[in-house]
Amino acid sequence: MSTQLRVRQVRSESGHPERVRRVLRGLGLRGIGSEVVVANTPSFRGMVKKVLHLVAVQEHEAGT
């Protein structure tokens, strides 16, 4: 089974540059408390790394 990343926004995007807001939108996050499951690929990991100060990340098994 492939692993995925469960990404949850825990801090507000306000007060951060527009590029940070665009990364959050690109991940599919819409505000504090929103959560998405994305593929564990280099592109998504790079996006998560850019906003790591605003999100909480967990590994998630595909299919569960």
Summary of the structure (lengths in Angstrom):
residues: 64
radius of gyration: 11.4
end to end distance: 10.3
largest distance: 38.9
contacts: 161
relative contact order: 0.37
helix: 30%
strand: 30%
